[in-house]
Amino acid sequence: MLEAIRDRAQGIFAKIILALIIVPFALWGVDSYIHNKGEADVIASVNGQKILSQEFSQALKDQQERLRTKLGGSFDPALLDSPEVRQSVLDNLINQHLLVQEASKIGVAITDAQLASVIAQIPAFQQDGQFQKERYDALLRNQNMTPSMFESRVRQELMSQQLIGGLTASQFMSHTVVEAVMKASEQQREASVHVVKPEQFLSKIKIEPAAVKSYYDSHLADFKVPEQVRAEYVVLSADALLSQVQVSDEEVKNYFLSHSKQYQTVEERQAAHILISVAPDATAAEKTAANKKANQVLKEVNSHPADFAELAKKYSQDSGSAAQGGDLGMFGRGAMVKPFEEAAFKMTVGEITGPVKSDFGLHIIKLTAIKPAKSRALDEVKGEIVSELKKQKASKKFAEVADNFSNIVYEQGDSLKPAADALKLTVQTSGWVSRTSGDGAGLNNEKVLQALFSDEILNNKRNTEAIEVASNTLVSARVIDHKAASTKPFDQVSSAIAERLQNEQAVVMAKEQGETMLAQLRQGKSVALAWDASKTITRQNAQGLDEAALIQVFKANAHKLPAYAGVENPHGGFTLLKISKVTDATGIDEAKRKAYAQGLSELVASEQTAVYLASLKKQAEIKVMKEKLVKAER
């Protein structure tokens, strides 16, 4: 419970709110934003409320950044051209509109006081643990947002969260269901593996030349080589200008003095707690029972203070911290609910106090550590300050020279050298690139590739215009070599085709033999196999088995052992499995039992949310302009 409040202030919920700042207008549009866009294209409508192309494009860019962060260098921008991805992004926007509409319809409201309280808890807007309006205004201003626009977005997000929370807050898992799931999840099975590999059949397979030629003729599209170019390019970025700026010791000192608070760490405390939950709408009898229970636990804790962690595992009803002995880690002011914070910041290390009443119930608190406030010395932070000042100067210089760069690459369009020489940049050369696949950070951009393959640039070998590929980053490129689209000749690919056909047949033969062996084993027949050494398998530790094989291990009927199972191997061939022992879990502690109950409740809540959204969609009038969805600019 208390962990949830912490997450709300510092974790997932804060990230949701911050995403509203960092990626402006990525969710449903704020009215003032939409109305300022004039007659923008409509991608879809939800009960008459429009989803504009700008809103969709921004949401698509948001998804692009998430994928880029997740996939790193393997990210391919072409992923976002997939109809499935684009439809998924639109579906998410539609869901968001439906939730806000329904929340308004049934009277869900967020008061100004509630809104202010949530925003004040966001660490990004705080200084020394306290909300700072100047910091708040500055951060929003940097993202071209006004407080009213941001607050409108947060209010809508809170409304949808409150709506969903009201639907899913009272999920209860019966003891029988929790026990059944725990038993199945914690069960262990000893299993051995034998893989029937395709390689053992390769020598038996002969591929006729006619089959190779037939495959080539019927799969010509597989052997197409796209149109390609090699290019020169120059990147002007703030990062590229870092080496051209200098920072003096006097500048470092002045920055340090004017930003001294930035280099002060606030006091933090570490505590553990035992929570006895009390619902906000609890009856007087329930409150009395909770108080009695809390005082009984406190008495036991005071008698055995060294056993606090074990007692937290036994008694605490905070599923997020009970398994860790009630430990909440380090926290500063503003991270916890007020009564808990006030108590914790008055305590000495090792002290135990309680019961402390909050909106979540009654807390027994043990303070375990204090990390005092600290001011860092200039020598300690000098490197950070130099780096920050150089970044500021480089950004300023970028703004000063960006127009000059754009003018030179345009006016002296037959070469990139003048721009590179004027701004002390390097002309780089790419490998072969296609319309959809760039080479290096400079050319791995849709707009740059589009420009390179345009008729004017391709045929006249002129510089592209200066193209913004990221914040404070411009690129200009020119074609130096070109290859038209072609088809690889048969002689070049015939060996690869023959090998492919041979491998495909070997996979089929391995599967057939594996299935035959499995049938024989299940019939009790003797089959000479070299089984691997048995391993103890759990659903949490597959011991190297792929997901399909793991499912078969626990799906196998284990009433009579050994039991046998089998499944196609994702790398080709067939995996045979021998289950020789089954061990049911015993002595599962209360903390783990609570965690299972919580997880099941969340799973059911998620399913309920999906069902609820499906119901809203069924009743709603939703129109999607398919042709505009495809054409919407990224």
Sequence and secondary structure as in RCSB ss.txt:
>XXXX:A:sequence
MLEAIRDRAQGIFAKIILALIIVPFALWGVDSYIHNKGEADVIASVNGQKILSQEFSQALKDQQERLRTKLGGSF
DPALLDSPEVRQSVLDNLINQHLLVQEASKIGVAITDAQLASVIAQIPAFQQDGQFQKERYDALLRNQNMTPSMF
ESRVRQELMSQQLIGGLTASQFMSHTVVEAVMKASEQQREASVHVVKPEQFLSKIKIEPAAVKSYYDSHLADFKV
PEQVRAEYVVLSADALLSQVQVSDEEVKNYFLSHSKQYQTVEERQAAHILISVAPDATAAEKTAANKKANQVLKE
VNSHPADFAELAKKYSQDSGSAAQGGDLGMFGRGAMVKPFEEAAFKMTVGEITGPVKSDFGLHIIKLTAIKPAKS
RALDEVKGEIVSELKKQKASKKFAEVADNFSNIVYEQGDSLKPAADALKLTVQTSGWVSRTSGDGAGLNNEKVLQ
ALFSDEILNNKRNTEAIEVASNTLVSARVIDHKAASTKPFDQVSSAIAERLQNEQAVVMAKEQGETMLAQLRQGK
SVALAWDASKTITRQNAQGLDEAALIQVFKANAHKLPAYAGVENPHGGFTLLKISKVTDATGIDEAKRKAYAQGL
SELVASEQTAVYLASLKKQAEIKVMKEKLVKAER
>XXXX:A:secstr
 HHHHHHHHHSHHHHHHHHHHHSTT SS  HHHHHTT S  EEEEETTEEEEHHHHHHHHHHHHHHHHHHHGGG 
 GGGGG HHHHHHHHHHHHHHHHHHHHHHHTT    HHHHHHHHHT GGGEETTEE HHHHHHHHHHTT  HHHH
HHHHHHHHHHHHHHHHHHTT    HHHHHHHHHHHH EEEEEEEEE GGGGGGG    HHHHHHHHHHTGGGGEE
  EEEEEEEEEETTTTGGG    HHHHHHHHHHTGGGGEE  EEEEEEEEEE  TT  HHHHHHHHHHHHHHHHH
HHH GGGHHHHHHHH   TTTGGGTTEEEEE TTSS HHHHHHHTT  TT EEEEEEETTEEEEEEEEEEE  EE
  HHHHHHHHHHHHHHHHHHHHHHHHHHHHHHHHHHTTT SHHHHHHHT   EE   B SS  SHHHH SHHHHH
HHTSHHHHHH      EEEETTEEEEEEEEEEE  EE  HHHHHHHHHHHHHHHHHHHHHHHHHHHHHHHHHTT 
         EEE SS  TT  HHHHHHHHHS  SSSSEEEEEE TTSSEEEEEEEEEE      HHHHHHHHHHH
HHHHHHHHHHHHHHHHHHHS EEE HHHHHH   
